């Protein structure tokens, strides 16, 4: 009789990709300080895996949070009414 082991989720290939602050800064074309400010203000969601005295170490931002931030920051041009 053969026992089958249950399938497990491989974290390395999970559907949610996590980025560090430098990678987020590259995608948004801003500085790392701006990324930390976005996280501190609550406008960008992040997970903290460690602590640090000056900057939190081990911050990871889900790629979906970056996409959500970008979609929420779209600006539509306004047209002036012809007089």
C-alpha positions as CSV (number, residue, x, y, z in Angstrom):
1,X,0.0,0.0,0.0
2,X,1.4,3.3,-1.0
3,X,0.8,6.5,1.0
4,X,0.7,9.7,-0.9
5,X,2.1,12.8,0.8
6,X,0.0,16.0,0.6
7,X,1.0,18.6,-1.8
8,X,2.8,21.6,-0.3
9,X,3.2,25.1,-1.6
10,X,6.7,26.0,-2.6
11,X,7.3,29.5,-1.3
12,X,9.9,30.2,-4.0
13,X,7.2,29.8,-6.7
14,X,4.3,31.2,-4.8
15,X,2.1,33.5,-6.9
16,X,2.9,36.5,-4.7
17,X,6.4,38.0,-5.4
18,X,8.0,40.0,-2.7
19,X,10.4,42.9,-3.4
20,X,12.9,44.7,-1.2
21,X,13.0,48.5,-0.9
22,X,15.7,48.8,-3.6
23,X,13.7,46.8,-6.1
24,X,10.5,48.8,-5.3
25,X,12.5,52.0,-5.8
26,X,13.6,50.8,-9.2
27,X,10.1,49.9,-10.3
28,X,8.7,53.2,-9.1
29,X,11.7,55.2,-10.2
30,X,12.1,56.9,-6.9
31,X,14.7,56.7,-4.1
32,X,14.7,54.1,-1.3
33,X,13.9,56.9,1.2
34,X,10.7,57.6,-0.7
35,X,9.8,53.9,-0.5
36,X,10.4,53.9,3.2
37,X,8.3,57.1,3.5
38,X,5.5,55.5,1.5
39,X,5.5,52.5,3.8
40,X,5.6,54.6,7.0
41,X,2.7,56.7,5.8
42,X,0.6,53.6,5.0
43,X,0.3,54.2,1.3
44,X,2.4,51.2,0.4
45,X,1.8,47.8,2.2
46,X,4.9,45.9,3.5
47,X,5.9,43.0,5.7
48,X,8.7,43.5,8.2
49,X,10.9,40.4,8.9
50,X,13.4,42.1,11.2
51,X,14.2,45.2,13.1
52,X,16.8,47.9,12.8
53,X,17.8,51.0,14.8
54,X,17.6,53.5,11.8
55,X,15.8,51.7,9.1
56,X,13.7,48.5,9.4
57,X,15.6,45.5,8.1
58,X,14.0,42.8,6.1
59,X,11.1,44.9,4.7
60,X,9.4,43.1,1.9
61,X,6.7,44.6,-0.3
62,X,4.4,42.3,-2.3
63,X,4.5,43.0,-6.0
64,X,0.7,43.2,-5.9
65,X,0.9,46.1,-3.4
66,X,3.2,48.0,-5.8
67,X,0.7,47.5,-8.7
68,X,-2.2,48.6,-6.4
69,X,-0.3,51.7,-5.4
70,X,0.4,52.6,-9.1
71,X,-3.2,52.0,-10.1
72,X,-4.4,54.2,-7.2
73,X,-2.1,57.0,-8.1
74,X,-3.2,57.5,-11.7
75,X,-4.0,61.1,-12.6
76,X,-6.4,61.8,-15.4
77,X,-5.9,65.1,-17.3
78,X,-8.7,67.6,-17.1
79,X,-9.9,69.5,-20.1
80,X,-10.8,73.1,-19.9
81,X,-14.2,74.0,-21.2
82,X,-14.1,76.2,-24.3
83,X,-15.6,79.6,-23.5
